Amino acid sequence: MKRVGRTYVIEIGFTSTQAYKAAQIANVYTQAHVDDQFSANFDATRRASDWLLPRIQDCA
């Protein structure tokens, strides 16, 4: 996996003598990366919400 230039695009590849196997491995790695990013963003949003909600309730 490598970052493409200064973008948030990443390039994922895998080399094998069997094209189907290489595609499977690259796809599984890609899905794991996407799942990890989603989980990290969800956790950050949950923490921000947990911090903000009591403050909003105090103002009401």
C-alpha positions in Angstrom: 0.0 0.0 0.0 1.3 3.4 -0.8 -0.1 7.0 -0.8 -0.4 8.5 -4.2 1.2 11.9 -4.2 -0.2 14.3 -1.7 -3.8 13.0 -2.1 -5.7 10.7 0.2 -5.8 8.1 -2.6 -3.9 4.9 -1.8 -2.7 2.3 -4.2 -2.9 -1.3 -3.1 -1.4 -4.1 -5.1 -0.2 -7.7 -4.8 1.9 -9.7 -7.1 1.4 -13.5 -7.6 1.8 -16.0 -10.4 -1.9 -16.5 -10.1 -3.9 -13.4 -11.1 -7.1 -14.5 -9.3 -5.1 -15.1 -6.1 -3.4 -11.7 -6.4 -6.8 -10.0 -6.9 -8.3 -11.8 -3.9 -5.5 -10.8 -1.6 -5.5 -7.2 -2.7 -9.3 -7.0 -2.3 -9.2 -8.5 1.2 -6.5 -6.0 2.2 -8.5 -3.1 0.7 -11.6 -4.1 2.6 -9.7 -4.5 5.9 -8.3 -1.0 5.4 -11.7 0.5 4.6 -13.2 -1.2 7.6 -10.4 0.1 9.9 -10.9 3.6 8.6 -14.7 3.5 9.1 -14.2 2.1 12.6 -11.7 4.9 13.5 -14.0 7.6 12.2 -17.0 6.1 14.0 -15.1 6.0 17.3 -13.9 9.6 16.9 -17.5 10.7 16.2 -18.8 8.8 19.2 -16.2 10.3 21.5 -17.0 13.8 20.2 -20.7 13.1 20.8 -20.1 11.8 24.3 -18.2 15.0 25.1 -20.7 17.4 23.5 -24.0 15.9 24.6 -23.6 16.8 28.4 -22.6 20.3 27.4 -25.7 20.8 25.3 -27.9 19.4 28.0 -26.4 21.8 30.5 -27.4 24.7 28.2 -31.0 23.5 27.9 
